[in-house]
Amino acid sequence: MRLYKRNGIYHYAFTIDGQRYRKSAETSDKRLAEDIGHAHEAKIRRAAVHGPEAVLTFADALALYVDEGRDTRFLAPLLDHFGKTLVARITPPMLRDAAVRLYPKAAAATRNRQVITPTRAVINAAAERGLCPPIRCKLFKTTRVKRPAGTREWIEAFAAAARDDGKPELAACALFIFTTGARIGQALTLTWNEISLADGTAILTTRKTGAGGPEARQRTASLVPALVAAIASFDQRHPRLVFGYAGRQTFFNHWDRVIKRAGLVRLTSHEAGRHGFGTELVVRNNVDVVTAAELGGWQSPRMLLDVYAHPEEGRALIMDIFAGKKAKG
C-alpha cells in the first residue's frame, strides 16, 4: 500500500488482481491513515479470495441501497442495530428478534413495516448485485382491526370547532384529507406551488418502495368548492406550506385539542381523512373499488385500473359526492 498526502489529507492506493484502488483516508493523522488503508486493503483481498459476501456488512449494503435512491425511511435504527454485522450472517430469526428489540411495544404491522420489510429490501438489493445471498423472512402475523371512518358531519363539526379556535388552516386541512383521500404527510408537505385554487386542483406525490425499487407517483386531486373557499380565505399564509404546519407533532396536538373541546368522538387524522374518503366513496355511495382506488391513489393491479377505471369522470364524481348528492349507480 502507498500512502501520500494531498492538501494536508492522507490518501492511499493499492492494487489487487490488477485492479487499482485509490481513496482518501479523510485524516491528517498518518498512523490513522495507515490503519484505514490497511483495513481497506485487507477487506478487498478477503473478498477476492472468499467472495464479496465474506466482507459485506449491513452498513455496506445499506450505503449501496441509499446510493440507488431507494426509500430511506426507517433505516437509521437498522444501521445502528446491524451496522457492522456481515449480511451473510443475518438470519430470519435474527431479523425477527431485531424487530422485537427495536420496537418492543409496537404492533406486528409496525415491526413488519419498519424492520422486516426494509431490512429485506436492503439485503436483497445487494443480492441482486451478486454480493450476498438473498434473504427470506416471514412477516409477523397481523390482525385486521376495523377502524372508524370520518363522515361529512364529523368533518364539518371539526372544521367549525377549529375555526372557532382560531385555526382556519386546521379546519381546511381536515376538509382536504377527507375530500381528496390525501395522507396526512401529503397534506402537511403540500406547497403553494402544488395547488391551484383557480383550477381547483392539487398535486399529491406518493413515494413507495416495492419489489421493483422506489417509485414516486403523482396524482391530481380535485378540490371541492368549499375547500377552495376555505383556503382562499386564509388571513395569513405560510410562505411555503399550504396548511402551515412544519411539524407533525404540532398538527396532532392541535387536532386532538379541537376534538376534545368540541366533544367529538376521537378519530385519528387517517380515520377522519383517508379512511373516511374511501368509506364515503365505496360504502356510502357504492363507487366501484377500482375507480375509488384510482381517485384516492391506492395501489391496485394495473390491468384493472387501465381497463375499468375512468379517471376523466373523477372530478364530477368527487364534486357530487362531497356536495351531498347521491352518486350514480
SULHUHU-V222648 format. One line per field, one symbol per residue. burial: 1 if it has 16 or more other ideal C-beta (glycine too) atoms within 10 Angstrom, else 0. Layout:
BEGIN
burial = ???
END
This chain:
BEGIN
burial = 00100000011101000000000010000000100110011001001000011011111111011000011001100100110001110100011101100110010001111111111111111110001100101001000000001111011011101110001111111111111111110111110001100001110101001000000000101111001101100000000011111000001001100110010000111011111111111100101001111111100000001000100001101110110000000
END
